Amino acid sequence: MSGFSATLGHRSYEFADLRVLLAKATPLRSGDVLAGIAAGSAEERVAAQLCLADVPLERFLTDMVVPWEDDAVTRLILERHDPVAFASVRALTVGELRDWLLDYDTDAAALSAVAAGLTPEMVAAVSKLMGNQDLILVASKCAVVTAFRSTIGLPGRMAVRLQPNHPTDDLRGVAASIVDGLLYGCGDAVIGVNPVSDSPARCRELLDLLDGLIHEYAIPTQGCVLAHLTTTLRCMDRGAPVDLVFQSIAGTEATNRSFGITLELLAEAHAAARELGRGTVGEQAMYFETGQGSSLSAGAHHGVDQQTLEARAYGVARAFDPLLVNSVVGFIGPEYLATGKQVIRAGLEDHFCGKVLGLPMGCDVCYTNHMDVDQDDMDSLLTLLAVAGCNFVIAVPGADDVMLGYQSLSFHDAQYARQVLGLRPAPEFEDWLTGQGLLGTDGRLVMPPARHALLADPSGRPSSALPPG
């Protein structure tokens, strides 16, 4: 197909194909510079954005950024494209799609109706023409509701993943962090542990701990040990209490293979999780994490910009009806997102793209300590995402994940967002918190007495759900 060209002032710019155009139109980030595909100047970026605005959406169905014959993700995206859902926007250009998304009359129902007709590349393209406030406004209009033991994504609510990681997988340390998070009203999205060891035996111990706590205290939430998918399948084969199946995914077949997975393996795990039938208010049992830059790290980016590849990962996710999807926005490091401004922009892009594609998007608002980012940047991104209607965020004790070695949100950060915007937990979890005396009818957290059942049984002994020690 023909390329693209634009003239600004006395200078002309040429873009060989859609892949190049998308990369040059992307707001500046260090990963695309590292890959050698970023615009060489702000003027070239504007020229690319002007060209991109005039590209018909239909072109994205024939001009693939990663060739169909080379990539299973591309084939999945095309095979699952819904032409009926696409019909209402079929005649639009990328710029006209932006106008339609921002229109007063484009509401949650309209966005939901068109989601299956939009490819990840279309949504990535339109995000490149949008300012931060545009990304926030459109995402805030999207409603994506999922359920397992709690219902996530309802209007006026924001859930929290309670992440009780421990540097040695010590069970009592994990349990202590869980109790700490529950007292702050966190855990309605999932209680999700990243294990130090991926061994089935250790993962089984952690699964038993989560299952014991959830059932002893009748907590309406789900547990997840974020082991590799193959480890979780082995645990399931041995009768372990698996609620959600977790896996990191990416936007190219080669990157997913570097993660040790294929689309067929994801389908097998999805079927196995559904067969267990452990949900009570729903049966969505998959949990996916993503992050800009993973394909470049794997040498599997095909010359495509990292934000477009991130959107393609969402094309993988929506094929498996997940309960939760989140971008771990600043985890990979400064090679891909170097500054607070880049992290904030990426977080808003990821949330927007996932929501418009019909996914239950959350975010790990995070950074590593060798980036030019600080906790003020995280406060800003948390606030912007909460305004944008983010389904859930991730919180760890003290905002410092001592196992993974990065900075995230704390339990009280999540409570801040709920308080400042009047957001509430998932309804089933809110009722449980109120029944436990941990949340007042006015929505305020309540300090429990020292002998609260969550801390000790009436005899003063540790709960039987906690490991001995």
N, C-alpha and C positions, 0 to 999 in steps of 0.2 A: 504494500500500500504506500501511497505518497506520504511524504513527511509534512512538516508544519513550518511556517515562517511568519515572522513579525518584524516590523520596523519601528524603532523608537528613535525619534530625532533623526540623526543621519546614519544610524547603524542598523543593519539588518541581522536578524538571528534566525538560524536554521536548526530544526530539531528533527532528527532522522526518522523517529517513529514514536509511537505512543509511550513506550517504555522510557525513552529519553525525555519526552515531554513531561511526563509525570515526575520524574526525578528533578528536572530543572525547576518545576513549578512548586516544589516542596519548600516550606519555610526552613530556614537554615538549621541544620543539626550536624553534630560532629560525625555521626556514623556515615552519612552520605558523602561528607568531605573525605573521610578515610577511604571510602570505596571508590573515590574519584568520579562520582556521578553528580555531585551537587552543582548548582548554578555557580558560575564564576564571579558573578556580581549581583547586587540587588536589581540592577537594570535588566540583566538576563532573566532573573527570576520573574520580574513583572512581565516581560515579553512572553515567557512561557505560560504564565497564568492567563494572559490575554488570549493566547492560542487555545489553551485548554478550555476556556469558557465557551468557545465556539464549536467544540467537538460534539457531534451527536451521540447520545447515549447508545444508540444501536451499534456504533463502531466498536464498543467494548465487547460485543458478542462475536466479533470476527477478528479483531486485532488484539490478540492475547499477549500480555507482557511476559508470560512464561509459556512456551509453545505447548499445545495440547498433546502432541506426541511424546513430549519429554517429561510430563509431570502429571501425577495422579490428582493433585489438588486442582489443577486447571480443569481436568476432566470432571471432577466432582462439581466444581462451580458451574460448568456449562450444563451438566446433566440435571442438576437440581434447579436450574433457572426456570421460573414460572412465567410463561409468556402471557397468561391471562392477567396476573398481577402487574405485569410490566405494561400492559396495554394503555393504561391511563397516562403514563409518562413517556411512552415510546417515542413520541415525536419531539421530545425536548432535547436541548443541548445541556451540557454540564452547567453552564451559567443559568439557564432557565430552570434547571432542577433546583439550584440554590434558591432562586426566587420562589419557586413553589414550596420548598421546605419551610421558608420563612413566612409564608403567607398566613394571615390571620385564620383563614378558613381551613388550613391544613392542620387538622387536629389529630389526636391519638388514634382515632379510628381510621383516618385516611392514611396515616403513616403505617399502621399495622397492615392495612390492606395491600400496600405496595411493596412491603419489605421483601417478600419472596421473589419479586420481579427485579430487584436491584442486585447487581453483582458487587462483590467487595471492591473491585476496581472502580466502578461508578461512584461508590460512596467515598472511597479514598480520594478520587478526583475532585468531587465537590467540596470535600473538607479543605482542600488546598486553596480554595477561593474564599474561604470563610475566616472571619476574625474570631477571636476567642468568644466574644459575646454571641456571635452567630451559633457557634458550636454548643454553647450553653443553652440558648433559647430553644433550638430544635430538639436537643436531647431531653430537655425538660418536658417537651410535649409527648414524648414516647412513653408508652406504658407496656412493660413486659413483666408479666406476673408468672412466677413458678412456685412449685410447692413440693415438699417431701413430708416432713413433720411440722414445718412452719411454712407460712405463706410469705413469699419475698417479692417485693416490687410494687406493692399497693401504694396508691397516692398518699402522700403525707407521712410516709414511713421510710426509715433507712436502717437496714440491718448491719450487723457487724460480725465478721469472722473473728473468733477468739483464737489466737495463735499462741499456744503455750509451749513453745519450743524450749528444749533444754540441751546444753552442750554435751551431755552424756546419756541422753534419753532416760534420765533418772525418773522413775515413775512418780515418786512423791513430789519431786520438783515440778513435773508436768501437772500433777493434780493441784498443787498449790497455786500455780498460775491460772488454772481453770477456775478455781474458787475466786481468786482475785478478779478475774474478768467478769464472772457472773455477778459479783457484787456491784460492778459498774454497769450492769445491764447489757453486757456484751455476750455474744454467742448465738444469736438467733439465726444468723446465716449458716454457720457451721462452727463446730469446735474442731479445728483442723491442725494437726501436728505434723511438722516436717521432721521425719526421723533422721537421726545421725547415721544409723545403720539401715541398709535396705534389706536386711535379712528377713525372711518370712517369720522366723521365731521372734525377733524383736518387734516387728510390726504387729504380730499377733498379741504380744503383751500390751502394746499401746492400744490396739483395738479393743481388747478386753477391758482396759481401764476406762476408755471413753464410754463403751457400752454400759459398764457397771454404773458409772456416775449418772448417765442419762436416764437409765431405768430406775435406779434407786430413788432419785429425786423427781422422777416423772417430768423431765425437762423436755419441752416440745421443740427439740432441735435435732440435728444430725451430726454424727461424728465422722471424721475422715482422717486417715493416716496417709500423708501425701507421698507414698512410696511409688516406685515405678509401676506402671500398669501390670506388667508381668508378675511382679511380686504380689500385687493385690489379687490377681487371678489365682495364684497359688494359695493365698490365704483363704479365698472363697472356696476353693476345692477342698480345703481342710476344715471347712465349717466355721471359719472365723466370722464374727459379727460385723460384716461390712455394710455400711449405709451407702456411702458415696464412693464411686471409683474416680480417682484423680489421674490426670496426666497433663504434662506440659505439651503444647502443640505449637506448630508453626505454619507458615504460609507456602512452603514448597515441599514436595515429596522428599527431596534430598535432605532437607533439614529435619524432617520428621524421622527419616531413617537414622540420622545421627543421634536422635533421641531414643532410638531403639524401637520405633513403632511404625505401623502402616495403617492405612484406613481400614483394612480388613481386621487388624487386631483391635482397633477402636470399636468396630462393630461387634466383635466377639465380646468385649468387655461390657459394652452397653447392654447387649442381650442378657448376659449373665447377671448384671446388677438388677435389671428389671425383673428377672425371674425370681430373685429373692423376695420381692414384694414387702420390703421393710418400711415403706412409707405409710403414713396414716392419713394425710390430707392431700397427698399427691404422689406421683411415682417418677418424677424426674430425678435421676440418680447419678448423673455425670457432673464432674467438676473439672474445668479446664483453666490453665494459666497460660499466659502469653507474654510477650515483651518485645518491643522494638529492638532490633539489632541481632536477634538470635540467628537469623539466616546468614548474616555477614560473618558472625563468629564461626559458623559451620562451613564457611566457604561455599555456600549454596544459595546465593542471593540472585544469581542470573542477571546481574546488572540492574536490578530493580531496587528502587528506594525502599528504605526500611519501613516507612509508614504504610505504603501500599502493601508490602508483604505482611505487615501486622493485620491489615484488614482482611487479607486472604486467609489468615489463621482463623478469623471469625467465620469465614465460609466453611472451614472444616468443622468448627464448633457447632454451628447450627444444624449440621447434618445429624447430630446425635442428641438433640433435645435436652440440653444441659439444665441443671438446677442453677448453677453458678458458672460465670466466666469472669476472670479478672486479668487485667494487665498489671504486671509487676513493673511499674513504669520506670523506675530509676535503678533497678537492681543490677543491671549488667555493667554499668560504669561509664566513665567519661568518654570512652572511645565512641560511644553511641549517642549519649545525651550528656553534654559537658557542663551545662549551667542550669541554674534554677529556672530561667526563662524557657529553656528547651524542655526541661522536665514538665513544667506546667503546661506548655503547649501540647506535648505528646500525650499527657494524661487526658486533656480535654478532647483531643483528636480520637484517642482510643475509645473513650466513653461514647462519643458521638457516633463513630462508625459502628460500634457494636450495637448500640440501641437502634439506629436506623435499620440495621440488618435484622432486627428482631431478637436480639440476645439479651439475657438478664445480666447486664454488665455491672461489675464492681471494679475496684481499683486497690492495689497495694500502693499507697501513697508513700514512696520510699526513695532512698538514695544511699549510695556508698560514700564513705568518708574521704575518698580521694577525688570527689567531684566538687565543683564550685557551686555547692548547694548547701543550704542550712535548714534548720527546723522552721524558720519563718516562711521559707518557700513552701514547706509541707503544709503549714497552717493555711497558706493562701490557696494551695491546690485543693486541700480538703474542703474549704469553704466553697470554692467554685464548683466542685463536683457535687457537693450537697445541694447547692442551688440548682444544678443541672439535673437533679433527680437520680443520682447514682444509687443503684439497688443496694450496694453494700460496700463497706470498706474493711480493711484488715487492721487489727490492733494487737500489740504485744505489750508485755509488762514494761513500763517506763519508756516506751518508744524505741527500745534498743534490743534488737534480736541478737542475743548473746551466742546463739548457735550458728545462724547464717551470717553473722557479721555485717549487718547493715542497719540503717535507721529507718523506722517506719512510724506508725502512729501509736500512741498509747491509748489505754482504755478511757482515760479522761478526755483525750482529744475527741474520741467518738461521742462522748457525752456532751462535749461543748457544741458539736455540730447539731446534735438533736435539740439542745437547749436553745441555741441562737435562732434556729429556723423552725422551732416547734415541731420537729419530727419525732416519730414514735417508733418503738421496736415492732417487729412482726406481731400480728395480733395474738396468736397463740402464746408467744413468748411473753408478751406484755401481760396477758392474763396470769401467766405463771409467776412472773415477777411480783405482781400485785398480790397474788395469793400467798407468796412466800414472805410478804411484808418487806420486800426490797424496793418497791416502787409505790409511791403514794398515788392516790386518785388524781392528784394535781400534776402527775407526771414527774415529780421530783424523786430522785434516789433517796432511799432511807437507809441510815446506818443500822445494820442488824446488831442485836445483842450478841455478846461473846458466846453464848450457848445456843446460837441459832442452829437449826438442824443441818444446815449446809456446812457448818464448821465442826460440829460434834453432836453425837447423839445424847439423849437426856442423861445418860450415866457419865457423860464427860469424856467417853472414849472416842477415838477417831472413828469416822464413819466406816462401816463395813465395806463400802465401795472403794475405799482408799487402800493402797498397798500397805503392808505392815512396815513398821520402822519407827 
